[in-house]
Amino acid sequence: MTVRKVDSDLHSAIVDFAGRISGASEDSKALTYAIDHGWLTAQGDVTPEGRQLVEALLDQSGARSVFRNI
């Protein structure tokens, strides 16, 4: 798996999560939410915080912590 594919997967996971948590039905609104929370850059690149978010979502106990901090 290439780095680009991994980043694409992370980006998709972040936008999906942002859409679910914000209730955004459009990817553009979810993307804005993710950028506003520092998970993605304005250019759509995954930030270190975005990587931490995805790692937390993969871990059941981490997921509960993520939801408490939003």
SULJOTA-V853838 format. One record per backbone hydrogen bond with DSSP energy under -0.5 kcal/mol. CO is the residue of the C=O (numbers start at 1). NH is the residue of the N-H. Records with the same first field share a line. If there is no record, write none. Layout:
BEGIN
CO->NH, NH
END
This chain:
BEGIN
2->6
3->7
4->8
5->9
6->10
7->11
8->12
9->13
10->14
11->15
12->16
13->17
14->18
15->19
16->20
17->21
18->22
19->23, 24
26->30
27->31
28->32
29->33
30->34
31->35
32->36
33->37
34->39, 40
35->38
39->47
41->44
45->41
47->51
48->52
49->53
50->54
51->55
52->56
53->57
54->58
55->59
56->59
58->60
59->63
60->64
61->65
62->66
63->67
64->68
65->69
67->70
END
